[in-house]
């Protein structure tokens, strides 16, 4: 009887200690380090949709995050199919037209720490009433058979230096090349990443994996380049990764040669740090 009594005391002590440890765990909201861009409701899906990013929206590649909440209970939705489509509505001398941009919708139906990560490449800045961006978000919650639609106006600023290039390749293909990394350059070897998207039509810009890239960094003001660079190679979804070596701070230009079927196209990105 004495042994049983001691076991009960020991178990109670362990349980109390475990509970106290659980109570001391701080739950950090992943949105604390993000900026809310906009919010609205997905009509037909009974869901509130929030659009977040790690910075203000600007031209070029932009990491985005979708947060979903049940419109009745306001509880976070962790399982849903989410698709995004950025839309630019233009008014050119009275002629109205719309087009989309390169995008990557969330890959999984499961949220990561309550957020659905995605991205878009904004190819031009907002321009008053002559150029208005809006984000379409299609949501289908678990158990639903149809998508609900949310649309929200967004503002896209001009990046400086420019982080996106729209070019016509040597074979006539319209390409969008977006600078991604390094976001915070440092002296030494940096991870380098770009994305290449092909214009299929005004609404479709799939990633293009068909290019061989030769990268040549230079400092125009100093008249030299740098050694030990690694040319970007395709990873997935039109993303190419390599290494760029900055031997000093200052103004750098990263020259890119895009080679395909014996033809070469060129683009560059300027960096100052």
Buried (B, 14 or more C-beta within 10 A) or exposed (E): EEEEEEEEEEEEEEEEEEEEEEEEEEEEEBBEEBEEBBBBBBEBBBBBBBBBBEEEBBBBBBBBBBBBBBBEEEEBBBEBBBBBBBBBBBBEEEEEEEBBBBBBBBEEBEBEEBBBBBBBBBBBBBBEEEBBBBBBBBBBBEEBEEBBBBBBEBEBEBBEEBBBBBBEBBEEBEBBBBBBBBBEBEEEBBEBBBBBBBBEEEEEBEBBBEBBBBBBBBBEEEEEBBEEBBBBEBEEBBBBBBBBBBBEEBBBBBBBBBBBEEEEBEBBBBBEE
